[in-house]
Amino acid sequence: REQAGPAGARIDALRDCVEGLPEKSRDLLRLRYFEGFSCGEIAGRIDARLDAVYKRLSRLHEALRECVEGKLERGMTA
């Protein structure tokens, strides 16, 4: 599972961070980035307002950025 080099370390950290998210958050990321739904389509699927979907994704991006940076700073010893 370990990737080579700095990019690989970032990918491993991101994978760990995503795995640690609540299921609803992982589902949102899956719909957007793996299944390719637009934010508008996701809003319709999960019965949420478009601005709420944008806000949730924005918060997830920030949380993942902080998580990845923290893991890289700690050398992913966990």
N, C-alpha and C positions, 0 to 999 in steps of 0.2 A: 504494500500500500504506500510505502514511502516513495516519493518522487525525488529525482535528482535536482540539486541546485536550488537557488533562491525561489524561482518560479514554482518549483515542485513543492517547496516548503509552504509557500503561500496557498497552493491548491489543497495540500493536506490540512492546513489550518482552517481554510474555508469549509472543507468537507466536515471537519469536526464541529465547527461552529453551527453549520446548518443542521447537523444531526442533533445538536443540543436544543434546537428551537422547538416550541410547542407544535403539535401536529397541524393546527390551523395555519400557522405561519409557513410551515413547510409546504402545505397544500397551495397556499397563495403563490409562493415562489415557483412551485412546479407548474401551475397554470400559466404563469407569466413567461417563464424562461425556458421551460422544457416542452410545454404544449403549445406555446406561441400565441396565447390569447391576448388580445389588447386589454387595456385596463377597463374600457367600456364593456367589453364582453365579460370580463371577470365580474364586474359590478352586477351585471344581469344574472350571472350564474349563482352568485352568492347572496343576491338580494341586498346589495349595499349601494350606497351612493358613490358615484364616480370619485368625488373628492375624498371620500373615506378610503377608497382603494389606493389612490395616490398617496395619501398620508400614511397608510399602513406600510406600503412598499418603501416609502422614504424612511420610516422608522426602522424597518428591517434592514435596509441598506446601512444605516448608521450603526445599528447594533452589530451587524456582521463585520463592518469595518473595524469597530472597536475590539471585537472579539479576536479577529485575525491579527490585528496589530499587537494585542496583548499576548497571544500565543507565540508570535514571532519574537517578541521581546524576551519572553521567558524561555525561548528555545524549545517550545512544545514538549517540555519534560513530562507533562501529564499524559 
